Structures are given as structure tokens and as C-alpha cells.
């Protein structure tokens, strides 16, 4: 039971990571196309960078504090709390 729950949560997490990556790629492509269309009409010295025309949240990712990955023990502790909550919930219904 424990390993099945961990597998489900891992699959959900990876799905959302994949979806976020896909959306970022679409936005990057759109931003590049828009910048190219704008820059075609500008003089060489006036051309804009991609990030100037349409800044996106992940452009400043280096400035954001990234949380460290959980250790195995921390993951195990969190899953145990979830399992205890689910067992308690099943017992009350």
C-alpha cells in the first residue's frame, strides 16, 4: 500500500513537471516569433532582445530561491503522515 501511494504521487509530480516544461516551451516559441516580427521592422541598433519584449517568470529563475530536494528520510516522513491521515479518514467514514 505504501509503495503504491508513493508511485502515484511520483507520477503526479512528474506529470506536472512535464506539463510545465511543455508550456514553457510554447511560451518561448511564441515570444521568439513575436520578437522576430517586431525586430524585422526596426533598425539594427533599435532591435530588442527576446526577454525585453515579453519577460516571463522563469527568466529570473536564478534570483528565486530554489528549495532543495527532499532526502529519502524526509520523503518517507511525509508519506507516513499522509498514510496516517488517510487511515484515520477511512476509520471515521
C-alpha positions as CSV (number, residue, x, y, z in Angstrom):
1,X,0.0,0.0,0.0
2,X,2.8,2.5,0.9
3,X,4.7,1.9,-2.3
4,X,1.6,2.3,-4.4
5,X,0.9,5.7,-2.8
6,X,4.4,6.8,-3.4
7,X,4.2,5.7,-7.0
8,X,1.0,7.6,-7.6
9,X,2.4,10.8,-6.0
10,X,5.6,10.5,-8.0
11,X,3.7,10.0,-11.3
12,X,1.5,13.1,-10.5
13,X,4.6,15.2,-9.7
14,X,6.4,14.1,-12.9
15,X,3.2,14.8,-15.0
16,X,3.1,18.4,-13.7
17,X,6.8,18.9,-14.3
18,X,6.3,17.7,-17.9
19,X,3.3,19.9,-18.4
20,X,5.1,22.9,-17.0
21,X,8.1,22.3,-19.4
22,X,5.7,21.9,-22.3
23,X,4.0,25.2,-21.5
24,X,7.4,27.0,-21.1
25,X,8.5,25.8,-24.5
26,X,5.3,27.1,-26.1
27,X,5.7,30.5,-24.5
28,X,9.4,30.6,-25.5
29,X,8.4,29.8,-29.1
30,X,5.7,32.5,-29.1
31,X,8.0,35.0,-27.6
32,X,10.7,34.3,-30.2
33,X,8.2,34.7,-33.0
34,X,6.9,38.0,-31.7
35,X,10.4,39.4,-31.2
36,X,11.4,38.3,-34.7
37,X,8.3,40.0,-36.2
38,X,9.0,43.2,-34.3
39,X,12.7,43.3,-35.0
40,X,12.2,42.9,-38.8
41,X,10.7,46.4,-38.7
42,X,13.3,48.0,-36.5
43,X,16.8,49.4,-37.4
44,X,19.7,47.2,-36.4
45,X,20.6,49.4,-33.4
46,X,17.0,49.5,-32.1
47,X,16.3,45.8,-32.1
48,X,15.0,44.2,-28.9
49,X,16.1,41.1,-27.1
50,X,13.6,38.4,-26.6
51,X,13.5,39.0,-22.8
52,X,12.8,42.7,-23.3
53,X,9.7,42.3,-25.4
54,X,8.0,39.7,-23.3
55,X,9.6,39.0,-19.9
56,X,8.5,35.6,-18.5
57,X,8.6,34.4,-14.8
58,X,11.3,31.9,-15.4
59,X,13.7,34.5,-16.9
60,X,14.7,35.4,-13.3
61,X,14.8,31.9,-12.0
62,X,18.4,32.3,-10.9
63,X,17.2,35.0,-8.5
64,X,14.5,32.9,-7.0
65,X,15.4,30.7,-4.1
66,X,15.1,27.1,-5.2
67,X,14.1,24.6,-2.5
68,X,16.4,21.7,-2.1
69,X,15.2,18.2,-3.0
70,X,13.9,16.2,-0.1
71,X,16.0,13.4,1.3
72,X,14.7,9.9,1.4
73,X,14.0,10.2,5.1
74,X,12.1,13.4,4.6
75,X,10.0,11.9,1.8
76,X,9.3,8.8,4.0
77,X,8.2,11.0,6.9
78,X,5.8,13.0,4.7
79,X,4.3,9.8,3.2
80,X,3.9,8.4,6.6
81,X,1.9,11.5,7.7
82,X,-0.3,11.2,4.6
83,X,-0.8,7.5,5.2
84,X,-1.8,8.1,8.8
85,X,-4.2,10.8,7.7
86,X,-5.8,8.5,5.1
87,X,-6.1,5.7,7.6
88,X,-7.7,8.0,10.1
89,X,-10.1,9.2,7.5
90,X,-11.1,5.7,6.4
91,X,-11.7,4.8,10.0
92,X,-14.1,7.7,10.6
93,X,-16.3,7.1,7.5
